[in-house]
Amino acid sequence: MGYSCSALANETMDAMFAEMEKTCPPADKTSNGWDFKGNSYFFEMGREQEDGAITGSVFRHGNDNNGIGKGFCRRVGSIKILSNGKIKSWPFTTKGMREKAESGGFTNFARIHGQEETERQIAIAS
């Protein structure tokens, strides 16, 4: 059994992963990690949400300069993408990244399902 979420939330998450990937050096790229202000972070999916939202935890990789210790990580925040594809919280990212991800998610959903269905889904989830 897989993880269920709304299609809009999933498209936004995929678009956010694409934005985050741009922040990592080629040797450090992962599907769920990113760099922000000299620190490396990664995302772990949370529990399935009945309303179709996506939740999860953000962890910071330890290094010699951030007090966590090399080879360790610490939970430093949580993410939430609402079922309508809006990002409610995703710490250690820029507002521009979040806005691009939302826009990209809506664009991808509309390309697949049509603009009318996109507007309907946003209205249902709001």
Rosetta silent file (secondary structure, phi, psi, omega in degrees, C-alpha in Angstrom):
SEQUENCE: MGYSCSALANETMDAMFAEMEKTCPPADKTSNGWDFKGNSYFFEMGREQEDGAITGSVFRHGNDNNGIGKGFCRRVGSIKILSNGKIKSWPFTTKGMREKAESGGFTNFARIHGQEETERQIAIAS
SCORE:     score description
SCORE:     0.000 S_00000001
   1 L     0.000  137.448 -178.358    0.000    0.000    0.000 S_00000001
   2 L   -98.999 -172.392  179.854    1.315    3.451   -0.922 S_00000001
   3 L   -92.353  130.449  179.555    0.949    6.948    0.426 S_00000001
   4 L  -106.125  138.170  174.357   -2.240    8.779   -0.578 S_00000001
   5 L  -155.141  170.684  178.965   -2.551   12.520   -1.022 S_00000001
   6 L   -70.391  153.243  179.297   -4.424   14.854   -3.350 S_00000001
   7 H   -62.821  -38.071  178.922   -3.114   15.165   -6.900 S_00000001
   8 H   -63.763  -44.583  178.691   -2.693   18.932   -6.456 S_00000001
   9 H   -62.359  -41.336 -179.775   -0.612   18.483   -3.292 S_00000001
  10 H   -64.321  -42.049  178.477    1.512   15.852   -5.040 S_00000001
  11 H   -63.794  -38.785  177.519    2.170   18.097   -8.054 S_00000001
  12 H   -65.290  -42.855  178.771    3.229   20.921   -5.722 S_00000001
  13 H   -61.545  -44.369  178.503    5.555   18.583   -3.811 S_00000001
  14 H   -60.713  -41.242  179.042    7.158   17.374   -7.052 S_00000001
  15 H   -67.122  -35.628  177.877    7.645   20.978   -8.170 S_00000001
  16 H   -67.425  -41.104  176.678    9.164   21.858   -4.783 S_00000001
  17 H   -59.100  -39.391  178.305   11.597   18.941   -5.055 S_00000001
  18 H   -64.256  -39.928  177.612   12.670   20.315   -8.455 S_00000001
  19 H   -65.643  -42.713 -178.597   13.257   23.764   -6.890 S_00000001
  20 H   -66.235  -36.584 -179.283   15.227   22.258   -3.988 S_00000001
  21 H   -59.360  -31.278  179.959   17.390   20.181   -6.308 S_00000001
  22 L   -65.223  -19.871 -176.046   18.701   23.406   -7.863 S_00000001
  23 L   -86.798  -12.284 -173.760   20.285   24.369   -4.514 S_00000001
  24 L   -97.360  141.426  171.160   22.520   21.279   -4.183 S_00000001
  25 L   -62.340  149.571 -176.689   25.947   20.753   -5.695 S_00000001
  26 H   -50.617  -37.441 -177.333   25.848   17.922   -8.296 S_00000001
  27 H   -71.890  -20.647 -175.102   27.706   15.483   -6.016 S_00000001
  28 H  -105.426    6.536 -174.677   25.210   16.017   -3.159 S_00000001
  29 L   -66.095  133.758  172.991   21.906   15.805   -5.044 S_00000001
  30 L  -134.556  167.420 -178.731   19.181   13.698   -3.473 S_00000001
  31 L   -76.275  -15.997 -175.933   15.481   13.432   -4.221 S_00000001
  32 L  -133.835   24.923 -177.236   14.491   14.974   -0.891 S_00000001
  33 E  -125.011  161.043  178.392   17.375   17.248    0.117 S_00000001
  34 E  -159.605  164.119  176.408   18.432   20.844   -0.320 S_00000001
  35 E  -110.922  143.349  178.488   20.936   23.452    0.868 S_00000001
  36 E  -152.075  119.493  177.501   19.967   26.720    2.537 S_00000001
  37 L    49.736   47.901  173.805   22.303   29.333    4.005 S_00000001
  38 L    82.786    1.892  177.465   25.239   26.946    4.383 S_00000001
  39 E  -119.154  153.552  177.062   23.311   24.029    5.883 S_00000001
  40 E  -106.019  138.164 -177.600   21.978   20.851    4.297 S_00000001
  41 E  -128.640  158.663  170.650   18.415   19.695    4.958 S_00000001
  42 E  -144.875  161.364 -173.383   16.247   16.747    4.046 S_00000001
  43 E  -115.804  134.624  173.841   12.557   15.920    4.190 S_00000001
  44 E  -118.397  128.386 -179.428   10.873   12.811    5.593 S_00000001
  45 E   -62.661  140.427  178.028    7.240   12.128    4.678 S_00000001
  46 L   -92.859 -161.517  179.550    4.778   12.160    7.574 S_00000001
  47 L   -71.821  153.496  175.290    1.576   10.235    8.128 S_00000001
  48 L   -63.813  136.338 -179.042   -1.116   10.061    5.507 S_00000001
  49 L  -105.612  135.648 -176.608   -3.701   12.813    6.027 S_00000001
  50 L   -59.577  -32.552 -177.001   -7.412   12.144    5.604 S_00000001
  51 L   -85.225   -0.976  178.850   -7.950   15.439    3.751 S_00000001
  52 L    93.045    2.156  177.863   -5.236   14.736    1.144 S_00000001
  53 L   -72.097  163.086  174.949   -2.644   17.133    2.580 S_00000001
  54 E  -114.100  130.720  176.329    1.045   16.231    2.717 S_00000001
  55 E  -127.936  162.001  177.388    2.946   16.553    5.977 S_00000001
  56 E  -179.609  179.212 -178.696    6.443   15.704    7.020 S_00000001
  57 E  -113.252  147.841  176.097    9.512   16.613    9.021 S_00000001
  58 E  -108.137  133.953  179.314   12.572   18.629    8.060 S_00000001
  59 E  -122.492  144.816  175.595   15.985   17.550    9.364 S_00000001
  60 E  -103.635  131.407  173.620   19.319   19.402    9.319 S_00000001
  61 E   -71.439  141.126  176.398   22.485   17.447    8.593 S_00000001
  62 L   -77.921  150.768  171.887   25.180   17.949   11.169 S_00000001
  63 L  -148.225 -176.630 -176.718   28.528   19.486   10.338 S_00000001
  64 L   -70.863  -14.699 -173.186   31.462   20.945   12.236 S_00000001
  65 L  -109.199   -8.110 -173.213   29.885   24.418   12.369 S_00000001
  66 L  -112.003   10.750  173.439   26.225   23.987   13.367 S_00000001
  67 L    79.478   -0.607 -179.843   26.452   22.275   16.752 S_00000001
  68 L   -90.241  -37.460 -178.928   24.810   19.017   15.664 S_00000001
  69 L   102.818  133.206 -178.495   27.959   17.069   14.916 S_00000001
  70 L   -60.705  135.565  179.750   29.154   15.505   11.712 S_00000001
  71 L    90.003   -1.979  179.169   27.317   12.291   10.821 S_00000001
  72 L  -118.372  170.409  173.952   24.209   13.227   12.816 S_00000001
  73 E  -143.346  163.441  179.938   20.985   15.073   12.048 S_00000001
  74 E  -139.303  137.882  174.969   18.332   16.919   14.038 S_00000001
  75 E   -69.327  127.521 -174.815   14.643   17.535   13.380 S_00000001
  76 E  -127.610    3.910  178.909   14.280   21.281   12.869 S_00000001
  77 E   170.630 -176.517 -179.894   10.780   21.803   11.486 S_00000001
  78 E  -139.405  156.177  178.118    7.803   20.451    9.621 S_00000001
  79 E  -115.810  154.860  171.998    6.176   20.909    6.242 S_00000001
  80 E  -149.421  124.222  171.159    2.567   20.999    5.194 S_00000001
  81 E  -111.731  119.526 -179.361    1.146   21.171    1.696 S_00000001
  82 L   -67.205  160.603 -177.874   -2.617   21.605    1.811 S_00000001
  83 L   -63.251  -19.275  177.616   -4.807   19.388   -0.349 S_00000001
  84 L   -87.046    8.376  176.526   -5.427   22.387   -2.650 S_00000001
  85 L    87.998   -0.930  178.927   -1.707   22.512   -3.500 S_00000001
  86 L   -83.584  137.953  177.963   -0.863   25.553   -1.356 S_00000001
  87 E   -86.852  114.832  178.403    2.254   25.325    0.779 S_00000001
  88 E   -82.620  -40.817  177.657    1.321   26.212    4.349 S_00000001
  89 E  -154.848  134.897  172.244    4.800   25.644    5.732 S_00000001
  90 L  -155.362   88.758 -175.063    8.186   24.527    4.400 S_00000001
  91 L   -66.913  159.821  177.156   10.987   25.970    6.530 S_00000001
  92 L    63.809   34.857  170.806   14.481   26.712    5.273 S_00000001
  93 L  -135.729  163.829  178.832   13.285   27.591    1.781 S_00000001
  94 L   -90.250  158.494  175.857   12.661   30.961    0.203 S_00000001
  95 H   -59.129  -38.059  178.541    9.263   32.471   -0.498 S_00000001
  96 H   -61.504  -40.775  177.763   10.255   32.473   -4.174 S_00000001
  97 H   -62.787  -45.522 -178.742   10.896   28.717   -4.125 S_00000001
  98 H   -64.674  -41.557  179.055    7.522   28.064   -2.508 S_00000001
  99 H   -65.311  -41.759  177.155    5.690   30.333   -4.964 S_00000001
 100 H   -62.648  -40.361 -179.927    7.397   28.672   -7.969 S_00000001
 101 H   -65.123  -44.275  178.155    6.495   25.232   -6.607 S_00000001
 102 H   -61.560  -47.499 -179.832    2.832   26.169   -6.129 S_00000001
 103 H   -61.193  -44.714  178.557    2.666   27.694   -9.606 S_00000001
 104 H   -64.096  -38.288  177.920    4.429   24.693  -11.146 S_00000001
 105 H   -63.677  -45.112  178.961    2.122   22.304   -9.322 S_00000001
 106 H   -64.399  -40.702  179.754   -0.990   24.101  -10.575 S_00000001
 107 H   -63.104  -46.196  179.564    0.416   24.241  -14.118 S_00000001
 108 H   -63.894  -42.872  179.053    1.209   20.515  -14.170 S_00000001
 109 H   -62.232  -44.253 -179.558   -2.182   19.600  -12.721 S_00000001
 110 H   -64.807  -36.839  178.904   -3.963   21.825  -15.282 S_00000001
 111 H   -62.396  -38.466 -177.895   -1.933   20.310  -18.140 S_00000001
 112 H   -81.872  -45.155 -170.532   -3.092   16.830  -17.103 S_00000001
 113 H  -107.766   -9.088 -178.624   -6.641   17.517  -15.883 S_00000001
 114 L    93.460  152.281 -176.791   -7.601   20.813  -17.540 S_00000001
 115 H   -64.339  -39.255 -178.803   -8.004   24.324  -16.159 S_00000001
 116 H   -61.712  -45.293  179.296  -11.653   23.840  -15.210 S_00000001
 117 H   -66.345  -36.060  178.263  -10.870   20.785  -13.051 S_00000001
 118 H   -60.561  -49.357  179.600   -7.919   22.632  -11.485 S_00000001
 119 H   -62.734  -37.117  178.947  -10.166   25.513  -10.419 S_00000001
 120 H   -65.153  -44.893  179.888  -12.781   23.058   -9.133 S_00000001
 121 H   -64.807  -40.023  178.422  -10.238   21.170   -7.010 S_00000001
 122 H   -63.510  -42.407  179.581   -8.823   24.383   -5.561 S_00000001
 123 H   -65.656  -40.155  179.617  -12.348   25.536   -4.661 S_00000001
 124 H   -63.346  -43.392 -174.416  -13.249   22.181   -3.037 S_00000001
 125 H   -80.703  -13.933 -176.809  -10.134   22.137   -0.908 S_00000001
 126 L   -80.095    0.000    0.000  -10.297   25.794    0.166 S_00000001
